[in-house]
């Protein structure tokens, strides 16, 4: 019986191999059926990158204003109050008990 099936073993092996690679070509991480999800993830990450770039630009401006060459008195006063826990007598203080 094995002698009768011996010629078909390579064909069955290559058919199984083709099936394996075909399934992964369709459903794998970079498969054809996952393209829409990849595009959504790319759009989401692009928005996240834009937000991070804006945050970085804001922080760079803040750091530049706190530098020795150009010192913003308002920003310095704001940071000092925040770090030291002081408030101006004219400020309204709202306590959060969380």
GIPEBEL-V638978 format. One record per residue. BURIAL is 1 if it has 9 or more other C-alpha atoms within 8 Angstrom, else 0. Layout:
burial->{BURIAL | BURIAL}
This chain:
burial->{0 | 0 | 0 | 0 | 0 | 0 | 0 | 0 | 0 | 0 | 0 | 0 | 0 | 0 | 0 | 0 | 0 | 0 | 0 | 0 | 0 | 0 | 1 | 1 | 1 | 1 | 1 | 1 | 0 | 0 | 1 | 0 | 0 | 1 | 1 | 0 | 0 | 0 | 0 | 0 | 0 | 0 | 0 | 0 | 0 | 0 | 0 | 0 | 0 | 0 | 0 | 0 | 0 | 0 | 0 | 0 | 0 | 0 | 0 | 0 | 0 | 1 | 0 | 0 | 1 | 1 | 0 | 0 | 0 | 0 | 1 | 0 | 0 | 0 | 1 | 1 | 0 | 0 | 0 | 1 | 1 | 0 | 0 | 0 | 0 | 0 | 0 | 0 | 0 | 0 | 0 | 0 | 0 | 0 | 0 | 0 | 0 | 0}
